[in-house]
Amino acid sequence: MCQDPESPSLPLPQLSDEAAVEILEFIYEILHTFESHYCFQIRRYYEDRSRENLIQPKLDFPKPNPPF
């Protein structure tokens, strides 16, 4: 989670410790609100793309060779 403060992927301003924590809590609150509001759509999206739903069972098995 923590990366080198000298090389951020986005240019970010310097913040006090308190400001950084307040912004982080605000982002978590937005994320929680978003996730709560769209939870059924998010769950449906991931369920539709789950490994079980992507792999179709092979139903046309080859017939075994007769014993004679």
Secondary structure, 3 states (H helix, E strand, C coil): CCCCCCCCCCCCCCCCHHHHHHHHHHHHHHHHHHHHHCHHHHHHHHHHCCHHHHCCCCCCCCCCCCCC
